[in-house]
Amino acid sequence: MQPKPVMTPTKRPKIVQKTLLTIALGLFVGAGAIAVVPPTKEPTPEIYQTSTLLEPPIIQTLDDQDGPFVHQTSIRQGDTLAAILKRLEVNEPKLLHFLTYDENARSIYKLYPGRTIQVSLNEDNRLQWLRYNHTPADKEDGVVVSRWLEVTPNPDDADDFSAQEHTLAADTEVKMAEGIITNSLFGATDQAEVPDAIALEMAEVLGSKIDFMKDLRKDDRFRVIYESHTNQGQTIAAGRILALEFENQGTTHQALWFDEGEGGGGYYDFEGNSIQGAFLRNAIKFTRISSTFGKRRHPIHGNWRNHNGVDYAAPSGTPIQATADGVVDFIGSQRGYGNVIILRHHSGYSTLYAHQSRFEKGLKKGDKVSQGQRIGYVGATGWATGPHLHYEFRINDKPVDPLSVDLPAAKALAADEVKQLQALAGKYQKQLALLKDRTEQRLLALAD
């Protein structure tokens, strides 16, 4: 008789890191982010290593194992469902047919590379369940949820299966981080382990105060407190920035989220003034200016003429956002502008977005849009030599330079709301100060 096979259960230790701050050294330039002065070489801190004698592993026979065998694989580019099941060592001849034709299992074909599929097999290598988290983060009534498909054998017939969709509300954690700019915002946030979504939101929140395409400098510093949505211990989506402090060229800008009730809210400084302003500086996140406001030689016609806006070079399909709340005054095609949208704002202000490849689906004349809302996509329609956005800022229908004009400020909160906000600001100021102090201590320690 052959001896029963033995297996050595291995359990990868889970390393839990609770880091309140990280010094970001910006290793690469994010797409479209403006490079700053090259960093000087910093002294490399000494690295200490320790070793500990470990107890020898306990060998258990297969009969001693409790629970099922759980296999997991990440979806790869070009994967098919058949290839995934083979990689998971699933030997269920009728399973693939079931997943192909059962209407309740259709989400299994949303094979997004990087996401995972798990299966549980019993001691006879029969399937106990298959789970695919096809939508890690979604919103339902304002709550972030995770959606997954679960497939199980029917109790009365192991060769038959059933599929069911599940929804689970995510847990919300609050995280803090600090970073120092050396090359780019994205390089700094990556080093600080801050999600890209939060980096983009930082640029949106302070977009009326800082031009993140040209204003960043080496040694600028940010501190941020933000939400992180998790499911079963895994981060599934970044939430909202709760408080932000950004030191840019010696000036400190602060912002916090204030909930105004009934689903509304916005970002304000610690005194209660709106820091987003009525208009954002840029209609595209992280790009470069290819042509400024004023006289120039036209790239197609060759003659000198006024350029009544600013051109932002960006790949075709790059999303375009409304720079302020407004109403769609025109959406369609206009000669040299190509596909263009004109938004009408308050007090005689209007903005124009030209050369779009296409408009946001469903958008039409008369629709209300919100600041930061996606309205279209970069293209090269009309008189354009390449994909870019032509953006105009108008006062009483007269074009002005959007890069130099003083943008109108948004309305401040009422007196009672300011008191509530300042109480909240006091809480966040203490946390941001703690974050700054610990960073200074670490910098001193590295210098020594």
C-alpha positions as CSV (number, residue, x, y, z in Angstrom):
1,M,0.0,0.0,0.0
2,Q,1.3,3.4,-1.0
3,P,1.6,5.8,2.0
4,K,-0.8,8.7,2.0
5,P,0.7,11.9,0.6
6,V,1.7,14.5,3.0
7,M,1.6,18.3,2.6
8,T,3.2,21.1,4.3
9,P,0.7,23.9,4.9
10,T,2.3,27.2,4.4
11,K,0.8,30.4,5.6
12,R,2.2,33.6,4.4
13,P,2.5,36.0,7.3
14,K,0.3,39.1,7.0
15,I,2.3,42.2,7.5
16,V,0.2,45.0,8.9
17,Q,1.6,48.4,8.5
18,K,0.1,51.3,10.2
19,T,2.0,54.3,8.8
20,L,0.9,57.8,9.5
21,L,3.4,59.4,7.3
22,T,5.8,58.6,4.5
23,I,8.5,60.9,3.0
24,A,7.8,60.9,-0.7
25,L,10.9,61.2,-3.0
26,G,9.0,61.2,-6.3
27,L,10.8,58.5,-8.5
28,F,9.0,59.2,-11.8
29,V,7.0,61.9,-13.6
30,G,3.3,61.1,-13.9
31,A,1.7,61.5,-17.3
32,G,1.6,65.2,-18.1
33,A,2.9,66.3,-14.7
34,I,5.4,69.1,-14.8
35,A,8.9,68.2,-13.8
36,V,10.6,70.4,-11.2
37,V,14.3,71.0,-10.4
38,P,16.2,67.6,-10.4
39,P,16.6,66.3,-6.8
40,T,19.9,66.4,-5.1
41,K,21.4,63.1,-3.9
42,E,20.2,62.4,-0.4
43,P,22.3,60.5,2.1
44,T,21.2,56.8,2.2
45,P,20.2,55.8,5.7
46,E,21.8,52.7,7.2
47,I,19.7,49.5,7.0
48,Y,19.7,47.2,10.0
49,Q,18.7,43.5,9.7
50,T,17.8,41.1,12.4
51,S,17.3,37.3,12.4
52,T,15.3,35.0,14.6
53,L,15.4,31.2,14.8
54,L,12.1,29.8,13.7
55,E,10.4,26.7,15.0
56,P,10.4,23.9,12.5
57,P,7.1,23.5,10.5
58,I,4.6,20.9,11.7
59,I,3.9,18.3,9.1
60,Q,0.3,17.2,8.9
61,T,-1.2,14.5,6.8
62,L,-4.0,15.3,4.4
63,D,-6.6,13.8,6.8
64,D,-5.5,16.3,9.4
65,Q,-6.4,19.3,7.3
66,D,-9.5,21.2,8.3
67,G,-11.6,23.0,5.8
68,P,-11.5,23.1,2.0
69,F,-8.7,23.8,-0.4
70,V,-9.0,27.4,-1.7
71,H,-7.3,28.2,-5.0
72,Q,-6.9,31.7,-6.4
73,T,-5.6,33.2,-9.6
74,S,-5.3,36.7,-11.1
75,I,-6.9,37.3,-14.4
76,R,-4.3,37.9,-17.1
77,Q,-4.4,39.8,-20.4
78,G,-6.1,37.6,-23.0
79,D,-7.3,35.0,-20.5
80,T,-10.3,32.9,-21.4
81,L,-12.7,31.4,-18.8
82,A,-11.6,27.9,-19.9
83,A,-7.9,28.8,-19.3
84,I,-8.7,30.2,-15.9
85,L,-10.6,27.1,-14.8
86,K,-7.7,24.9,-16.0
87,R,-5.2,27.0,-14.0
88,L,-7.4,26.6,-10.9
89,E,-7.4,22.8,-11.4
90,V,-11.2,22.7,-11.6
91,N,-12.3,19.4,-13.0
92,E,-16.1,19.9,-13.5
93,P,-17.0,19.0,-17.1
94,K,-20.4,20.7,-17.0
95,L,-19.3,23.9,-15.3
96,L,-18.1,25.7,-18.4
97,H,-21.3,25.0,-20.2
98,F,-23.3,26.3,-17.2
99,L,-21.3,29.5,-17.0
100,T,-21.7,30.0,-20.7
101,Y,-25.5,29.7,-20.9
102,D,-26.9,30.5,-17.4
103,E,-28.2,34.1,-17.4
104,N,-27.4,34.5,-13.7
105,A,-23.7,33.8,-14.4
106,R,-23.1,36.3,-17.2
107,S,-20.9,38.6,-15.1
108,I,-18.2,35.9,-15.1
109,Y,-17.4,37.1,-18.6
110,K,-16.3,40.5,-17.3
111,L,-12.7,39.3,-17.2
112,Y,-10.8,42.4,-16.0
113,P,-7.0,41.8,-15.9
114,G,-5.7,42.0,-12.4
115,R,-8.8,40.9,-10.6
116,T,-9.0,37.5,-9.0
117,I,-11.2,34.4,-9.2
118,Q,-11.3,32.0,-6.2
119,V,-12.5,28.4,-6.1
120,S,-12.9,26.0,-3.1
121,L,-12.4,22.3,-3.7
122,N,-13.1,19.4,-1.3
123,E,-10.9,16.4,-0.6
124,D,-12.3,14.7,-3.7
125,N,-11.4,17.7,-5.8
126,R,-15.0,18.6,-6.4
127,L,-16.1,22.2,-6.6
128,Q,-17.7,23.7,-3.4
129,W,-17.9,27.3,-4.7
130,L,-16.5,29.7,-7.2
131,R,-16.3,33.4,-6.5
132,Y,-15.5,36.3,-8.8
133,N,-15.4,39.9,-7.4
134,H,-16.2,41.5,-10.8
135,T,-17.0,45.0,-9.4
136,P,-14.8,45.7,-6.4
137,A,-16.1,49.2,-6.0
138,D,-19.5,50.6,-6.9
139,K,-21.9,53.1,-5.5
140,E,-25.4,52.2,-4.3
141,D,-27.5,55.0,-2.7
142,G,-24.3,56.8,-2.0
143,V,-22.7,53.8,-0.2
144,V,-19.6,52.1,-1.7
145,V,-20.3,48.4,-2.2
146,S,-18.5,45.4,-3.6
147,R,-20.3,43.0,-6.0
148,W,-19.3,39.5,-6.7
149,L,-20.7,36.3,-8.4
150,E,-20.9,33.0,-6.4
151,V,-21.4,29.7,-8.2
152,T,-22.2,26.6,-6.1
153,P,-23.2,23.0,-6.9
154,N,-26.8,22.2,-6.3
155,P,-27.3,20.0,-3.2
156,D,-29.3,17.3,-5.0
157,D,-27.1,17.1,-8.1
158,A,-23.4,17.7,-7.9
159,D,-23.3,18.0,-11.8
160,D,-25.7,20.9,-11.7
161,F,-24.9,24.4,-10.5
162,S,-26.6,27.7,-9.4
163,A,-25.3,31.3,-9.7
164,Q,-26.1,34.2,-7.5
165,E,-24.9,37.8,-7.3
166,H,-23.9,39.3,-3.9
167,T,-23.5,42.8,-2.7
168,L,-21.6,43.8,0.4
169,A,-21.2,47.3,1.8
170,A,-17.5,48.3,2.1
171,D,-15.8,49.3,5.4
172,T,-14.4,52.8,5.5
173,E,-11.1,53.6,7.1
174,V,-9.4,57.0,7.5
175,K,-5.7,57.3,6.4
176,M,-3.1,60.0,6.7
177,A,0.0,60.6,4.6
178,E,2.7,63.3,3.9
179,G,4.8,63.7,0.9
180,I,7.6,66.0,-0.4
181,I,7.7,66.9,-4.1
182,T,11.0,66.3,-5.9
183,N,9.9,65.5,-9.5
184,S,6.2,65.3,-9.7
185,L,2.9,65.1,-7.7
186,F,2.4,61.5,-8.8
187,G,5.9,60.5,-7.9
188,A,5.4,62.0,-4.4
189,T,2.0,60.4,-3.9
190,D,3.3,57.0,-5.1
191,Q,6.1,57.1,-2.5
192,A,3.7,58.1,0.1
193,E,1.4,55.2,-0.8
194,V,-1.4,57.6,-1.6
195,P,-3.8,56.3,-4.4
196,D,-3.8,58.0,-7.7
197,A,-7.5,58.9,-7.3
198,I,-6.5,60.9,-4.2
199,A,-3.7,62.6,-6.1
200,L,-6.2,63.7,-8.8
201,E,-8.6,64.9,-6.2
202,M,-5.9,67.0,-4.5
203,A,-5.4,68.7,-7.9
204,E,-9.2,69.2,-8.2
205,V,-9.7,70.5,-4.7
206,L,-6.9,73.1,-4.9
207,G,-7.3,73.7,-8.7
208,S,-8.3,77.3,-8.2
209,K,-5.3,78.0,-6.0
210,I,-2.4,76.0,-7.6
211,D,-1.8,75.3,-11.2
212,F,-0.5,71.7,-10.8
213,M,1.0,71.8,-14.4
214,K,3.4,74.7,-13.8
215,D,3.4,75.8,-10.2
216,L,4.9,72.8,-8.4
217,R,8.5,73.2,-7.1
218,K,11.0,70.9,-5.5
219,D,10.4,70.6,-1.7
220,D,6.8,71.6,-1.9
221,R,5.0,69.4,0.7
222,F,1.5,68.0,1.2
223,R,-0.3,66.4,4.1
224,V,-3.6,64.6,3.4
225,I,-6.3,62.9,5.5
226,Y,-8.6,60.7,3.3
227,E,-11.1,57.9,3.3
228,S,-10.3,54.4,2.1
229,H,-13.0,51.8,1.3
230,T,-12.1,48.2,2.1
231,N,-13.7,44.8,1.7
232,Q,-12.4,41.8,3.8
233,G,-9.3,43.7,4.6
234,Q,-8.5,44.7,1.0
235,T,-8.6,48.2,-0.3
236,I,-11.2,48.4,-3.1
237,A,-11.5,52.2,-3.7
238,A,-10.3,55.5,-2.5
239,G,-12.9,57.7,-0.8
240,R,-13.1,61.4,-0.3
241,I,-10.3,63.8,0.9
242,L,-11.3,64.9,4.4
243,A,-8.5,67.5,5.0
244,L,-5.6,68.7,3.0
245,E,-2.6,70.9,3.5
246,F,-0.3,71.8,0.6
247,E,2.8,74.0,0.9
248,N,3.5,75.5,-2.5
249,Q,6.3,78.0,-3.0
250,G,6.2,79.1,0.6
251,T,2.4,79.5,0.8
252,T,0.3,77.0,2.7
253,H,-3.2,76.1,1.3
254,Q,-5.6,74.3,3.5
255,A,-8.9,72.6,2.7
256,L,-11.4,70.4,4.4
257,W,-14.7,68.7,3.3
258,F,-17.7,70.2,5.0
259,D,-21.0,68.3,4.7
260,E,-23.8,70.8,4.2
261,G,-26.6,68.2,4.4
262,E,-29.0,66.7,1.9
263,G,-26.2,65.2,0.0
264,G,-24.5,68.5,-0.6
265,G,-21.1,69.7,0.6
266,G,-17.9,71.2,-0.6
267,Y,-14.3,72.1,0.3
268,Y,-13.5,75.2,2.4
269,D,-10.5,76.7,4.1
270,F,-10.3,76.6,7.9
271,E,-12.0,80.0,8.1
272,G,-15.1,78.9,6.1
273,N,-14.3,80.3,2.7
274,S,-14.7,78.2,-0.4
275,I,-11.3,77.2,-1.7
276,Q,-12.5,75.7,-4.9
277,G,-13.8,79.0,-6.1
278,A,-16.4,79.5,-8.8
279,F,-14.0,78.3,-11.5
280,L,-11.2,75.8,-11.8
281,R,-8.0,76.9,-13.5
282,N,-7.9,73.9,-15.9
283,A,-10.4,71.9,-17.9
284,I,-8.1,68.9,-18.2
285,K,-6.3,67.1,-15.4
286,F,-2.5,67.0,-15.8
287,T,-1.6,68.1,-19.3
288,R,0.6,70.8,-20.9
289,I,-0.1,74.2,-22.5
290,S,0.7,74.1,-26.2
291,S,-0.5,77.6,-27.1
292,T,-1.3,80.6,-24.9
293,F,-3.7,83.5,-25.2
294,G,-2.9,86.4,-27.6
295,K,-1.4,87.0,-31.1
296,R,0.1,84.0,-32.9
297,R,0.7,82.6,-36.4
298,H,-2.2,80.3,-37.2
299,P,-0.8,76.7,-37.6
300,I,-3.2,76.0,-40.5
301,H,-3.8,79.3,-42.3
302,G,-0.3,80.7,-41.7
303,N,-1.4,84.3,-41.0
304,W,-1.2,86.2,-37.7
305,R,-4.4,86.4,-35.7
306,N,-5.7,86.6,-32.2
307,H,-5.8,83.3,-30.3
308,N,-8.7,83.9,-27.9
309,G,-8.1,80.9,-25.6
310,V,-5.5,78.5,-24.3
311,D,-4.7,75.2,-26.0
312,Y,-4.0,72.1,-23.9
313,A,-2.2,69.3,-25.6
314,A,-3.5,65.9,-24.6
315,P,-4.1,62.4,-26.2
316,S,-7.3,61.9,-28.1
317,G,-10.0,60.7,-25.7
318,T,-8.7,62.5,-22.6
319,P,-11.7,63.6,-20.5
320,I,-12.7,67.3,-20.4
321,Q,-14.3,68.7,-17.2
322,A,-16.5,71.8,-16.7
323,T,-14.5,74.4,-14.9
324,A,-17.6,75.7,-13.1
325,D,-21.3,75.1,-12.5
326,G,-23.3,76.2,-15.5
327,V,-25.8,75.4,-18.2
328,V,-25.1,74.0,-21.7
329,D,-25.7,77.0,-24.0
330,F,-24.4,75.3,-27.2
331,I,-23.4,71.7,-28.0
332,G,-22.6,70.8,-31.6
333,S,-20.2,71.7,-34.5
334,Q,-19.0,75.2,-35.4
335,R,-16.5,75.6,-38.3
336,G,-13.0,75.9,-37.0
337,Y,-14.0,74.9,-33.4
338,G,-15.2,71.5,-34.6
339,N,-17.2,69.8,-31.9
340,V,-17.6,72.5,-29.3
341,I,-19.5,73.0,-26.0
342,I,-20.3,76.5,-24.6
343,L,-21.3,76.7,-21.0
344,R,-23.2,79.7,-19.6
345,H,-22.3,80.6,-16.0
346,H,-23.5,83.3,-13.6
347,S,-22.8,87.0,-13.8
348,G,-22.0,87.1,-17.5
349,Y,-19.3,84.4,-17.4
350,S,-19.1,81.7,-20.1
351,T,-16.6,79.0,-21.1
352,L,-15.9,77.3,-24.4
353,Y,-14.4,73.8,-25.0
354,A,-13.5,73.1,-28.7
355,H,-12.0,70.4,-31.0
356,Q,-13.7,67.6,-29.0
357,S,-13.7,64.1,-30.4
358,R,-17.1,63.4,-28.9
359,F,-19.4,64.7,-26.2
360,E,-20.4,63.0,-22.9
361,K,-23.2,60.7,-23.7
362,G,-26.7,62.2,-23.1
363,L,-25.5,65.8,-22.7
364,K,-27.7,68.3,-24.5
365,K,-28.5,72.0,-24.7
366,G,-30.1,73.3,-21.5
367,D,-28.6,70.7,-19.2
368,K,-27.1,71.8,-15.9
369,V,-23.5,70.7,-15.2
370,S,-21.5,70.8,-12.1
371,Q,-17.9,72.0,-11.6
372,G,-15.6,69.1,-12.4
373,Q,-18.3,67.2,-14.3
374,R,-17.1,65.4,-17.5
375,I,-18.6,67.0,-20.6
376,G,-16.6,65.6,-23.4
377,Y,-13.3,64.2,-24.7
378,V,-10.2,65.7,-26.4
379,G,-10.0,65.4,-30.2
380,A,-8.8,67.1,-33.3
381,T,-12.1,68.2,-35.0
382,G,-12.3,71.5,-36.8
383,W,-9.2,73.5,-37.6
384,A,-6.7,71.4,-35.6
385,T,-3.3,69.9,-36.5
386,G,-3.5,67.4,-33.6
387,P,-5.5,66.4,-30.6
388,H,-5.9,69.2,-28.0
389,L,-8.5,71.2,-26.1
390,H,-9.0,74.8,-27.1
391,Y,-10.4,76.5,-23.9
392,E,-11.9,80.0,-23.8
393,F,-12.9,82.1,-20.8
394,R,-15.3,84.9,-21.6
395,I,-16.8,87.8,-19.6
396,N,-19.9,89.3,-21.2
397,D,-19.0,87.3,-24.4
398,K,-15.5,88.9,-24.6
399,P,-12.6,86.4,-24.4
400,V,-10.0,87.0,-21.7
401,D,-6.8,85.1,-20.7
402,P,-7.9,82.3,-18.4
403,L,-4.4,82.0,-17.0
404,S,-4.2,85.5,-15.7
405,V,-7.7,86.6,-15.0
406,D,-8.8,86.9,-11.4
407,L,-11.3,84.1,-11.0
408,P,-14.5,85.0,-9.1
409,A,-14.8,83.5,-5.6
410,A,-17.6,81.2,-4.5
411,K,-20.1,82.2,-1.8
412,A,-19.0,81.6,1.8
413,L,-20.9,79.7,4.4
414,A,-23.5,81.2,6.7
415,A,-22.3,82.2,10.2
416,D,-23.7,79.2,12.0
417,E,-22.2,76.9,9.4
418,V,-18.8,78.6,9.8
419,K,-18.9,77.7,13.5
420,Q,-19.5,74.1,12.8
421,L,-16.8,74.0,10.2
422,Q,-14.2,75.7,12.5
423,A,-14.9,73.0,15.2
424,L,-14.2,70.4,12.6
425,A,-11.1,72.2,11.4
426,G,-9.7,72.2,14.9
427,K,-9.8,68.4,15.0
428,Y,-8.0,68.1,11.6
429,Q,-5.4,70.8,12.4
430,K,-4.2,68.7,15.4
431,Q,-3.9,65.7,13.2
432,L,-2.1,67.6,10.4
433,A,0.3,69.2,13.0
434,L,1.1,65.7,14.4
435,L,1.9,64.5,10.9
436,K,4.1,67.5,10.2
437,D,6.0,67.1,13.6
438,R,6.7,63.4,12.9
439,T,8.0,64.2,9.4
440,E,10.4,66.8,10.9
441,Q,11.7,64.3,13.4
442,R,12.3,61.8,10.7
443,L,14.2,64.4,8.5
444,L,16.4,65.3,11.5
445,A,17.1,61.6,12.2
446,L,18.1,61.1,8.5
447,A,20.3,64.2,8.6
448,D,22.2,62.8,11.7
